[in-house]
Amino acid sequence: MTASTDEGALGYEQARDELIEVVRRLEAGGTTLEESLALWERGEELAKVCRRWLDGARARLDAALAERGQPHDGAAGAPGAGAGGGRDGSDAAG
């Protein structure tokens, strides 16, 4: 995939797979500074796409649980949920 791909058209798995490839290329090195910056910027865009998909999935799960009368605060039993549960140490909501 290229940087010109419309992020709105990417599914979660597509964005995740491309992000993995971007990270692999950055970690491998051997790219110019300009190429590295372009890869990093693309990685940031892809991470945002993945976050939107995950946030949407969380909202759907919360809505389904609320319909069943089971409140779900996101902290109990969810990997990476709760205080400091985000990959960067932040809450998933922010």
N, C-alpha and C positions, 0 to 999 in steps of 0.2 A: 504494500500500500504506500501511497505517497502522501506528502504533507497537504496536497491539494484535495485529498479525499474529504468529502463533506462529513464532519464529525456526527451530525445528526443522523446520518444513514448507517453509522457503525453500530453493530450490536455489541453487547458487553464482551463476548468471547473474542470478537474480532479486535476490539480496542485493546483488550488484555494481551492477546497474542502479539499484536504489533508493539505494545509497550514493552513486553518481554524482549523482543528483538532489539528495540532501541537501547534498552539497558545493556543487553549483551554486547552490542557494538560499542557503546560508551566504555564499558568495562574492559573490552579487548584492547582499546587504545588504537594507535596507528592512524587516527584521523586528524585533520588539520583543526585549528582552533575554530575556524568558521564552520566546518562540518560538525564539530562537537557541539557548538552553540545551537545549530539548526536541529540536531538530534535531541538536545536537552529541551528546546522549545516544543518540539513535537511530542516528547515524552510528557511534558506538562499538559498539553492539550489532551492527550490520550488518557492521562490520569483523571482529568476533569470529566471526560466522557464516562469512564468507569465509575467515578463517584456518583454521577447523575443516575446511572443504572442501579447502583447499589442503594442509593437513597430512595429511588422509586420502588425497589423491591421491599425495602424496609417499610415504606408507607403502606404498601399493599398488604404486607403481613400484619402490620398493626391494625389496619382496617378490618381484615378478616377475623383477627382475634377479638376485636371490639364487638363485631357482629355476634360472635359466639358468647359474649359476656365475659371474656377473659382479658382483663387489662394487661397490657404488655408494656413495661417501662424500658425495655431494651437492656437492662442491666443483668438480669438473672439468666444464666445459662447460655448467653450468646457470646461466642468467642470474639474478643476484641471490643466488646461493648462496655459501656460504663465509663467512669472517670479514667482518663488517660488511655483509653482503649484504641484510639486511632493509631495508625501506623507511625505518625509523627509525634505521638504522645499526647495528642489533643483528643477531645471528645469527637465522636463520629458526627455529631450534629453541627459542628462548626468548622 
